[in-house]
């Protein structure tokens, strides 16, 4: 059975030398991969490759066994949900308008759309009145919940998260971590989550991948990462992350 996502001998290097690769990585169906590493380690480049926004200079990125570069980009966007820090909401649309944007573009009927928005609102535990607010009127946690609703609107097979909780206060962050974990378990989606936060990796990960300078420094369970780091860099990263934790 093919993996949900796979990178085979992938290289993508920017003119300044940053980027990714060579790297091999599999994300199995229904699992959550947490990608850790310092700034500039290649984490966001990895997500953009998985979404098809960037193409590798070498190797192949596979989505359920198919070369991502040979698939219809618009069809791929509907099958992969993408959530960024702060939700990435359109400021001129209400929360409801953000969530309904793609379904309306695809001409969903009114009843189907209303039922979908209601189901997603309940899933992420967003107050009903927040749907009619504009992004500037939402709290950070509410914006992130709306961003998740928007990413889930078309019921994608895969969810990609780029530092989704990084800008939130500790209480809001803890609440949203709990709700996201519950949502992941309920939906049984394949998830790739990028973060700097070791505690976040412990909370979500079925598997952890640590990137350094665009290379895979270590891959495995969170317990393996903490108890048996494979080299001095990984050990130093784990130690520094623990020391920086509140």
N, C-alpha and C positions, 0 to 999 in steps of 0.2 A: 504494500500500500504506500503510495507516495506521501511525503510529508505535506503539511499544509503550506509551508514555505521552506525553501531551501536555497542556500547559496553554495555554488560549486566553483571553487578556485576563482572567486570574484576579486577583481581589482578595480578600484576607481580612485585615482589620485588627482588632486587639484594642482594647479600650477605652483602653489606654494609648498607642495609636498604633503599637505594634509590629505585626509581621505580615508580609504579603507583598502585592506587587502595586502597580500592574497589571504583569503579567508574561506573556510568551509563551515557551514552552520545549518542545522536542521531544526525546524520547529514543528513538533508533532501535532496532529489534530487534537483539539480540545485541551491543549496545555497552555500554561502561562510561562513565557520566557521573559525574565527580567535581565536587561542589559545594563551593566554597570561600567564605570570607568571615569577617568578625569576629563575635564573639558578639553576638547580637541582630540579626543580618543577615537572618534569615528562613529559615535552613537547616532547622531542625527543623520549622517550620511547613510548609515545602515537602514534607518526607517525610510528614507526617501528612495532608496533602491528597492525596498520591499513594496513600496507603494507604486513604483513605476515612474516616479517623478525624475529619477536619474537612471541612466543606463550604464552598465559596467563596461569598462574598457577591455576587460578580459573576463572569461568565465561566463556563467549563466545564473540568473535568478529565476527560480521555478515557483510557480503558484499552483499547488495541487498537481505537480508533475509537468506543467506546461511552461514553456519559456515566456516570461512575463512580457518581454519586448515584442512578442508576436501576437499578443492578445489586444483586443480593442480597449484603448485606454479608458474610455467612458464606462465600459462594462466592468472594468477592474475597479474603478472608483465606487461603483455600486456594491461590489462584493467585499471591499475592504474599508472599514471605518477608521477615521484618523482623528485623534483628539490631541490638541496642543495645550500648553500651559495657558490658563486663563479662559479656556474654552474656544478662543478664536472666533467669537461671535461677530456677526455683521451689526455694527452699531445702529444702523437706520431701521432695523427690523426688531420687533418685539421678540421675546423668548419663543413664543408660539410661532412667529414668522420664521425664525431661524430653524426650528425643528421641522416645519412644514415645507421648507424651501424645495428640497429635491422631490418629495412626493407630489407637490403641486406641479413641478416641472414635468413629471411623468404622468400628470393628469389622473391622479388617484381620485376616486369619487369621494364625496363629502363624508359619508358615513364611515367608510374604511379609514379615512385620514383621522377623523375624530376619535375613533376607537384606538388607533395606533398611538396617538398623542396621549390619550388617557392611560393606556397600558404602560407607556414609557414613563410618564409622570409618576405613576405609582411605583414603578420599578426603582427609580432613582430617588424617590421620596422628596419630590419638589412640591412646595405648597401651591395649590391651584392658582392663587392670585398672582404668583410670580410669572405665570405664562404671559400675562398681559403687560409686563414691564419691559422696558428697553434695557440693554446690557448695562448701561451706566447706573441703572436703578437696582441692580442685583448685587448681592454680596459675592465675594470670591467663590465661596462654596456653591452658591446657586448658579453662578456662571459656568462652573465646571460641570455641574449636573446637567445643565442645558446643553453644554457641548457634548456630553455623553449621549443625551437623547438624540441630538442631531446626527451623531455618528451611527446610532442604532436605528434610525428611522426606516431605512430600507432593509433591515434585518441582514446585515453583512455577515459573511462567514468568518472574517478575521477582524480584530481590532488592534490598532497601533496607537500607543500612547507615548507622547514626547514630554517628559517631565510634567505630568498632569497635576501634581500636587505641590510643586516646588514653591509657589508663591503664597501658600495658605498658612494661616496661623496654626499653632499646634493642635488646638481643640477641633477646629474645622477640618484639619488634615486627618486627625484620628477618626472623626465621624465619617468622612468620605472614604477613607481606607476600608472601614468596616462595610460600608454600603457597596463599594466597588467589589470587594471580595465576595459578598453575597450575590451581587449581580452576575459576576463571572461564573459562580457555581450554578446559579439558576439557568443562565443562558447557554452554558457549555460551549462558549466560543473559544477559538484560538486567539491568544493575546500575546502581543509583544509590547513590553513596557520598559521605556528608558528612564533611568533615574540615577542620581548621585547617591541616593539614600540607602544605606545598608539595611536599616530597619524596614524600609519599604520592600526591599528584596525579600527579607525574611517573611514578611506578611503575605506576599503574593506568589512567590516563585515556585513553580514545579522544577524549573531549571534556571541556572544563572550563567550568563556569559560575561566575562570581564574583558573589556577592550583596552588596549594600550597602543597608541600610535597606529591605530587602524588594524592592529593584529589581535587575534584571539589569544589572550594571556592564560585564560582558564575557562573551562566549561564543565558544568556538573551541578550537583545539588548545592543548596545553600550550606548545608552542614559540611560538605566537602570543602567548600570555599573557606569556611571559617576554621575548620579543624586541620585541614591539610592543604594550605596554599602551595601552589606548584613552583613559585619562584619568589625571590625577595621583593619584587614589585608588588605582587598580589598580597603578600604578607603586610607590606607597608601600607597599601591601600586599605586593607581591612582594619589595621591598627589605627590609622589616621581617621577613618570613618567612625570608629568606635569612640575615639577621643573627642571628636567634634560633636557627637550626639549630645542633646541636652540632658 
